[in-house]
């Protein structure tokens, strides 16, 4: 019978992520410790990678910091550089109701305020989406291939390869295909 391979958990990575999340949320160690029912000393040791802790405790801390436990435990340290080779990028499945598919390019961090994405606009004859979208992030777009009409806040704007735009996502907007060639739009979502 074959034994399952054991994965070593890097306490330092876990601690760094929890500390980063706590600092980002502007909470003190004491506030988070009190919320989780643990001592400040234990939280400090966890953040510094000096002690392991039960998953239940890590789960409480993750919940208090509003970060997924899976992110805390995934074993990957936060880094300044994230490389994502083209072969490893995945395009979301087309959904005719969405009017586009997308591929995430490189989200640097759980806390990054910028999310670069390539939006693949569905060709005109296959597009059934006519209702605009809204979301909380600002959006920068660069037309990589093809052309679209950008519907924004009640007006249409023709855009072709090389054109750029920047707008508030809270206003109704939609990428409208102008032909059956489709289009690729580099979209950068920016959280305020």
N, C-alpha and C positions, 0 to 999 in steps of 0.2 A: 504494500500500500504506500502510495506516494504522499509525503507530507506537504502541506501547503507552505509556500515560501513566506517567511515572516518579513515584514517591512519595519525598519527601525524608524521610530518617530523622532524627529529632530526637535528637542525641547526649545532650543534657541529660536528656531523659526516660528514656532507656536507663540513663544513669548513676545518676539518682535512684532508679530501681527496683532496680538492683543493690545500691546502697548500703543502701537500706531493707531489702532481703532479707538482706544480710550482717549488719546491726545486729540485725535480728529473730532471726537464728540465733545471735547472740552470738559471732561469729567476728571475728578481727582481719583486716586487709588481708593481713598476712603469711601467716596460716594459709590463706586462700583462694588467694593467689598461689602458695604452695608446692604446694597440692593441684592447681592447674591448670598448673603448670610455667611460670609467667610471673613477671615481676618485680613487686615491691610497687609500684614507681614506675608501671609500666604500668597496674596495677589502679587506682591512685589517679587517674591521668589519665582512665581510662574512667569511673570513678564521678563525676568532676567535669565530664564532658562535654567534655574538652579534646582527645580523640583518638578517631578511629574505630578499630574493631578488626574483624578477620575474624570472620565468623559462627561459624567453628569455635572461636575463642577465647571468644566470647560463649556458645556452647553449653557449653563446659567450665565456665565460671563459673556458668551457670544450673544445670548438673547439680550442681556443688559446693554450691550454695545451695538445691537441691531446689525450684526454681521452673521452670515451663515456659518454654522459649525463646520460644514464641509470645506469652506475656504480656510478656516483656521487649521484644520487637520490635513490639508492636501499635500503637505510636505514640501511645497515650493516656496522658497523665500521670496519676499518682495525685492525686486531689483529695479535699478534705474533703466535697464535696457530689456526690452522684450522683443525677440525676433520671432516672426511667424512666416516661415517659408510658404510660398504660394501653394505648394503641394499639400500642405497641412490645413489650409483654409477650406472651410466648408461653405457651400452656398445653401441657404435655407431652401426648403422645398417650395416650389411655386404654389401659390394659393390664388386661384382666379379671383377670389373676393378681395384680395389685398391690392392687386394691380402691380406688384413687384415681388422680387425675391432679393435677398441681400447676403453679403458675406462680411463678417466682422474682421477687421484688419489687425488690430493690436490694441487691446485694452491694457494699458500699462499697469494698472493697479486697481484694486477694489475701490480705491478712493479717488481715482483719476476723474477729473471733471470733463474729460474729452473722450469721445468714443468715435473713432474713424470707421466708416462703413462704406462698402461699395453697394449701391442700390442698382439692381438690374430691372429697368422699367419694362414691363410686359409689352410686346408688340401690339399695335393698335387693334387689329382684328381679334385679338385674344383677350384684350383688357375689358373687364366688366366693372371696374371700380370707377365710380363717378362722384362719390362722396368724399369731401376733403377730410384731412386729418388735423388733429391738434395734439400737442404734447407740451410739457413744461420747458424743455431745453430750447436754447437758441440753435440755429442750424446754419452751417456754412456749406455751400454746394459748389462743385466744380464739375462741369460736363466733360467726362473722359472720352466718351464715344457717343455718336448719334446726336439727336436733338430732342427736345421736349418743349412743352408749354408748361411753365410754372404757373399754376393757379394759386394766387395768394391774396387773401382778404378781398375776394370779389373781382379781382382783375387777372387777366392772362398775360404772361410775358414769355415771348419766344426765346429759347436759349439753345445754343448749339455748342459743339466741341470747343473747349477753351474758355467758355463763358463761366463766370462765377456769380454767386449771390450769397447774401447773408440776411437772415430774417428771424423774427421771433416765432417760435413754434406754437405759441398759444393762439396765434391767428390761424384761421382755416387755410390749409394749403394742400396741394396735390401735384404730383408729377404726371402730366398728361402726355401719352405717346402721340407723336405726330405722324408716324409711319409704321410699317411692319418690320423695320430693322431693329426696333427696340433701342435702348440707350443704356449707358452705364454712367452713373452719377456718383462721384466721390462725395460722401456726405459726412460731415463732422458735427456730431451732436455735442453741444457745450452746455454743461450744467452751470447755472449761476451759483 
